[in-house]
Amino acid sequence: MTQGQRILSPEAAFLTLEMLSHVPRPEMNYADDNYSAPVFWKTGTSHRFRDAWSIAVFDHYVLGVWIGNFNGRANPEFVGRTAAAPLLFQIIDGLRASWPEPSEPHLPPPGANLKRVEFCAISGQLPGPFCRQHVEGWFIPGVSPIKTCDVHREVLVDIASGLRIPIDDGTRQLKREVYEFWPSELLAVFEQAGAPRKVPPPFLPGTAAEFGNRSGMAPRIVAPSNGSKIVLASASTIPLRAKTDADVREIYWFADKAFIGKCEPREVLSWKSTPGDYELTALDDQGRACSCKVVVR
């Protein structure tokens, strides 16, 4: 029997199961309410509800449940959590009732390079000075990214207008508030998931351009990528998209020094280009910018 090649390190495998063990099981009757052995499980739903699945690792079993039509016909009831997962847990409860096994805690493998550290409960990064909710979790020294949370930032807010102020010059009554500064694409994901975040207020008019260059995250062009060679078909356009900080309301796009147009951070701007070599620039309404070079043919 040939020896297989390990893809995940023991530490990564342990952390993956650890994450899957904290997913609440679907609403249903428990065969054993007091059974505390972990179940590591995940669901999936295919595009247009053509099928659904749920897979679990528990005790010494790996169990998979698939729901679907063999002819591929879609059904709006084919949702992983509501169709496949209940059946998965019915089977798990039945197996455990028939062949009970001792409940064992999920522990790291012996000698694993793992350490318990404190994280920001919101961002999952090392807590910064403005992170108010902390949680303990596992860390792989030398492997896990070491970054202090930059999502939570303290801002000065003018009480009268509710707008941001860059510095306290003593002329206004201010309050200090902590906001979450998520990248624009993650804000869109939160909104689609029904969990919108409270974005920071805009700057008081006349202060943003002066202060924005010195704070926050500059835009990052996501499409097209730097150095791209783009072949244009007839009447086609090139999509422009940038990742921005949470306080950005508009992005201004330029090809060399020519203005292309503006859009909101979550929007894609269509650029009708002619062949040539260009330096694309994305400038946000806080005065921060980034550039990339593309070749259009």
C-alpha positions in Angstrom: 0.0 0.0 0.0 1.5 3.3 -1.1 1.9 6.1 1.4 -0.4 9.1 0.5 0.8 12.6 0.4 -0.4 14.9 3.2 -1.9 18.1 1.8 -2.8 19.8 5.1 -0.5 20.0 8.1 -1.8 18.4 11.3 -2.3 21.9 12.7 -4.3 23.1 9.8 -6.5 19.9 9.8 -7.1 20.4 13.5 -8.1 24.1 13.0 -10.4 23.2 10.1 -12.3 20.7 12.2 -12.3 23.2 15.1 -14.1 25.8 13.0 -16.6 23.3 11.7 -17.5 22.1 15.2 -19.0 25.5 16.2 -21.7 25.5 13.5 -25.1 25.2 15.3 -27.0 22.1 14.1 -30.4 22.7 12.4 -33.6 23.0 14.4 -34.8 19.4 15.0 -35.5 16.9 17.7 -32.3 15.5 19.3 -32.0 11.8 19.8 -29.9 12.5 22.8 -30.0 16.1 24.2 -27.2 15.4 26.6 -24.8 14.0 24.0 -21.8 16.4 23.9 -19.4 14.8 21.4 -18.6 17.2 18.6 -19.9 17.0 15.1 -17.8 18.7 12.4 -20.1 19.5 9.6 -20.7 21.7 6.5 -23.5 22.1 4.0 -23.7 23.2 0.4 -26.4 24.3 -2.1 -25.8 24.3 -5.9 -26.5 27.1 -8.2 -30.2 27.4 -9.1 -31.0 24.7 -6.4 -30.1 21.7 -8.5 -29.0 19.8 -5.5 -27.8 20.1 -1.9 -25.4 18.3 0.3 -24.2 18.0 3.9 -21.0 16.3 5.1 -20.0 15.5 8.7 -17.0 14.0 10.5 -18.0 12.5 13.9 -16.7 9.8 16.2 -14.8 7.6 13.7 -17.3 8.2 10.8 -17.4 10.4 7.7 -21.0 10.8 6.5 -22.3 12.5 3.4 -25.9 13.2 2.5 -26.9 14.3 -1.0 -30.4 15.6 -2.0 -31.3 16.0 -5.7 -32.8 14.6 -8.8 -30.6 12.4 -11.0 -31.9 14.2 -14.1 -30.6 17.5 -12.7 -34.1 19.1 -12.3 -34.0 22.0 -9.9 -36.2 22.3 -6.8 -36.3 25.4 -4.5 -36.4 23.0 -1.5 -32.9 21.7 -2.3 -31.1 23.8 0.3 -28.2 22.3 2.3 -29.2 23.4 5.7 -32.9 22.7 5.5 -33.0 19.6 3.3 -29.7 17.7 3.7 -28.6 18.7 7.2 -31.6 17.5 9.1 -31.3 14.0 7.4 -27.6 14.1 8.2 -28.2 14.6 11.9 -31.0 12.0 12.0 -28.5 9.5 10.8 -25.9 10.6 13.2 -28.3 10.4 16.2 -29.4 7.0 15.0 -25.9 5.7 14.8 -25.0 7.1 18.2 -28.1 5.6 19.8 -27.3 2.1 18.3 -23.5 2.1 18.8 -22.7 4.7 21.5 -19.1 5.7 21.7 -17.3 7.5 24.5 -17.4 11.3 24.2 -13.9 12.6 23.7 -12.9 16.3 23.5 -11.4 17.6 20.3 -7.7 18.1 21.3 -4.7 19.1 19.2 -2.5 16.3 18.0 0.5 15.6 20.3 3.4 17.9 19.6 1.4 20.2 17.4 2.7 23.7 16.8 -0.3 25.5 18.2 -0.9 28.2 20.8 -3.9 29.8 22.3 -4.0 33.6 21.8 -6.5 36.4 22.1 -8.2 37.7 19.0 -10.6 40.5 18.1 -14.0 38.7 18.0 -15.1 40.8 15.0 -12.2 40.8 12.6 -10.3 37.7 13.7 -7.1 39.7 13.9 -4.9 40.4 16.9 -6.8 42.9 19.0 -6.0 46.6 18.6 -6.6 49.5 21.1 -10.2 50.0 19.9 -11.3 46.3 19.8 -13.9 45.9 22.5 -14.8 42.3 22.0 -12.1 39.7 22.5 -12.1 36.0 22.1 -9.5 33.2 22.5 -8.5 31.0 19.6 -5.8 28.9 18.2 -2.7 30.3 16.5 0.0 28.5 14.4 3.3 30.3 15.3 5.3 31.1 12.2 2.3 30.3 9.9 -0.8 32.2 10.9 -0.8 35.8 9.8 0.3 38.3 12.5 -1.7 41.5 12.0 -3.2 43.9 14.5 -6.8 44.7 13.8 -7.3 47.8 11.6 -11.0 47.3 11.3 -11.9 49.2 14.5 -10.8 52.8 14.4 -11.7 55.7 16.6 -13.0 58.9 14.9 -13.9 62.4 16.0 -17.5 63.3 15.3 -19.0 66.7 15.4 -22.0 66.5 17.7 -23.9 69.3 15.9 -23.7 67.8 12.4 -22.9 64.1 13.0 -20.0 64.3 10.5 -16.3 63.4 11.0 -13.6 65.9 12.0 -9.9 65.2 11.4 -8.5 67.0 14.4 -9.8 68.6 17.6 -9.0 72.3 17.2 -11.2 73.4 20.0 -13.8 75.1 17.9 -16.5 72.4 18.0 -18.1 70.1 20.5 -16.9 66.6 19.6 -17.3 63.0 20.7 -15.1 60.0 20.1 -16.7 57.0 18.5 -15.3 53.6 17.3 -16.4 52.4 13.8 -15.7 49.4 11.7 -13.8 50.1 8.6 -14.4 47.1 6.3 -13.2 47.0 2.7 -15.9 47.8 0.2 -16.3 44.2 -1.1 -16.8 42.8 2.4 -19.4 45.5 3.1 -21.3 44.2 0.1 -21.1 40.6 1.4 -22.4 41.7 4.8 -25.3 43.5 3.1 -26.2 40.5 1.0 -26.1 38.2 4.0 -28.6 40.6 5.8 -26.0 41.8 8.3 -25.1 45.4 7.2 -22.4 47.2 9.1 -22.6 50.7 10.5 -20.2 52.7 8.2 -18.3 55.7 9.5 -19.9 59.1 8.7 -18.4 61.3 6.0 -16.0 64.1 6.8 -17.3 67.6 7.3 -17.1 69.4 3.9 -13.7 70.9 3.3 -11.7 68.5 5.5 -11.7 65.2 3.7 -9.2 65.9 1.0 -6.7 67.4 3.4 -7.0 64.5 6.0 -7.8 61.5 3.8 -4.4 61.3 2.2 -2.8 60.7 5.7 -5.2 58.1 7.0 -7.1 55.0 6.0 -6.5 52.5 3.3 -5.7 53.6 -0.3 -7.8 52.0 -3.1 -6.5 48.8 -4.7 -7.5 48.0 -8.3 -8.9 44.5 -8.5 -9.8 44.5 -12.1 -8.0 44.6 -14.4 -4.8 43.3 -12.7 -1.5 45.1 -13.1 0.3 44.3 -16.3 -2.8 42.8 -18.0 -2.9 42.4 -21.7 -6.5 42.9 -22.9 -7.7 41.9 -26.3 -10.9 43.9 -27.2 -13.7 42.3 -29.2 -15.9 44.6 -31.2 -18.1 46.9 -29.1 -16.7 45.4 -25.9 -15.9 47.3 -22.7 -13.4 46.7 -19.9 -14.8 46.4 -16.4 -13.0 48.5 -13.7 -13.3 47.6 -10.1 -11.4 48.7 -7.0 -11.3 47.7 -3.4 -11.7 50.7 -1.1 -11.9 51.7 2.6 -15.2 51.9 4.4 -15.4 55.7 4.3 -15.3 56.0 0.5 -18.5 57.0 -1.3 -17.1 57.5 -4.8 -14.2 56.4 -7.0 -12.9 58.4 -9.9 -11.2 56.6 -12.7 -8.5 57.9 -15.1 -6.7 56.4 -18.1 -3.4 58.3 -18.0 -4.7 61.9 -17.5 -8.1 61.3 -19.2 -11.1 61.0 -17.0 -13.1 57.8 -17.6 -15.9 58.2 -15.1 -16.9 57.7 -11.5 -18.8 55.1 -9.6 -19.6 53.9 -6.1 -17.2 51.5 -4.4 -19.4 48.4 -4.9 -20.1 49.2 -8.6 -18.2 48.2 -11.7 -17.4 50.9 -14.2 -17.4 50.0 -17.9 -14.5 51.5 -19.8 -14.8 51.8 -23.6 -11.2 51.9 -24.5 -9.2 52.1 -27.7 -6.0 50.1 -28.3 -2.9 51.5 -26.5 -0.8 51.3 -23.3 -2.4 52.9 -20.3 -1.8 53.7 -16.7 -5.1 53.3 -14.9 -5.7 55.3 -11.7 -8.4 54.9 -9.1 -8.8 58.0 -6.9 -11.2 57.9 -4.0 -13.1 60.9 -2.6 -10.7 61.1 0.3 -7.8 61.9 -2.0 -6.1 58.4 -1.9 -5.1 56.8 -5.1 -3.5 53.7 -6.7 -2.5 52.9 -10.3 -1.8 49.9 -12.5 -0.6 49.5 -16.1 -2.5 47.7 -18.8 -2.1 47.0 -22.5 -5.2 47.1 -24.7 -5.1 45.5 -28.2 
